[in-house]
Amino acid sequence: MEAEATTTFLKGGYFTTAVNLPANLRVVVLNSIYFSTRHWPETLSNGTRPADPSGVFVWLEGVLSAAKANNEL
């Protein structure tokens, strides 16, 4: 596993990796526990819950933009 993949996996259970098959393929793995109705992230000091508790959405936008720029599927 690549160093960045290890870092994001340990942070929030998500990662991405390139797979060189006949085409440039980008595999993105998300941790679905954040979307479970039985899992609630910690409440913030202002009484709200974070919209992106582990930063996965910001990370995903960057991964998808880079994949598009690199012509990855």
C-alpha positions as CSV (number, residue, x, y, z in Angstrom):
1,M,0.0,0.0,0.0
2,E,1.3,3.5,-0.9
3,A,2.3,5.8,2.0
4,E,-0.6,8.2,1.4
5,A,-3.1,5.3,1.2
6,T,-1.8,4.0,4.6
7,T,-2.1,7.5,6.1
8,T,-5.8,8.0,5.0
9,F,-6.7,4.4,5.9
10,L,-5.4,4.9,9.4
11,K,-7.1,8.3,9.7
12,G,-10.6,7.3,8.5
13,G,-10.6,3.9,6.8
14,Y,-10.5,5.3,3.3
15,F,-7.8,5.2,0.6
16,T,-7.1,5.2,-3.1
17,T,-4.7,3.3,-5.3
18,A,-3.8,3.1,-9.0
19,V,-4.2,-0.3,-10.7
20,N,-2.4,-0.7,-14.0
21,L,-4.6,-3.1,-15.9
22,P,-5.2,-2.6,-19.6
23,A,-6.2,1.0,-18.8
24,N,-5.3,3.5,-16.0
25,L,-7.7,2.5,-13.3
26,R,-8.1,4.4,-10.0
27,V,-9.7,2.4,-7.2
28,V,-11.3,4.5,-4.4
29,V,-12.3,2.9,-1.1
30,L,-14.6,4.7,1.3
31,N,-15.4,3.9,4.9
32,S,-19.2,3.6,4.9
33,I,-19.6,3.8,8.7
34,Y,-19.7,7.5,8.4
35,F,-23.0,7.2,6.5
36,S,-24.6,4.7,8.9
37,T,-27.7,5.9,10.8
38,R,-26.3,3.9,13.8
39,H,-23.0,5.9,13.9
40,W,-23.0,9.4,15.1
41,P,-19.7,11.4,15.1
42,E,-18.9,13.3,18.2
43,T,-20.9,16.5,18.8
44,L,-18.9,19.7,18.4
45,S,-18.6,22.3,21.1
46,N,-21.4,24.4,19.4
47,G,-23.8,21.4,19.6
48,T,-23.6,20.4,15.9
49,R,-22.2,17.4,14.3
50,P,-19.5,17.7,11.6
51,A,-20.7,17.4,8.0
52,D,-17.4,15.7,7.0
53,P,-16.1,14.1,10.2
54,S,-13.0,12.6,8.8
55,G,-12.4,14.9,5.9
56,V,-13.4,12.2,3.4
57,F,-15.4,14.5,1.1
58,V,-12.7,17.0,0.7
59,W,-10.2,14.2,0.1
60,L,-12.6,12.5,-2.4
61,E,-13.0,15.7,-4.4
62,G,-9.2,15.9,-4.7
63,V,-8.8,12.3,-5.7
64,L,-11.5,12.5,-8.4
65,S,-10.1,15.8,-9.8
66,A,-6.6,14.2,-10.0
67,A,-8.0,11.1,-11.6
68,K,-9.8,13.1,-14.3
69,A,-6.6,15.2,-14.9
70,N,-4.6,12.0,-15.3
71,N,-7.2,10.3,-17.6
72,E,-7.8,7.6,-15.0
73,L,-11.0,5.6,-15.1
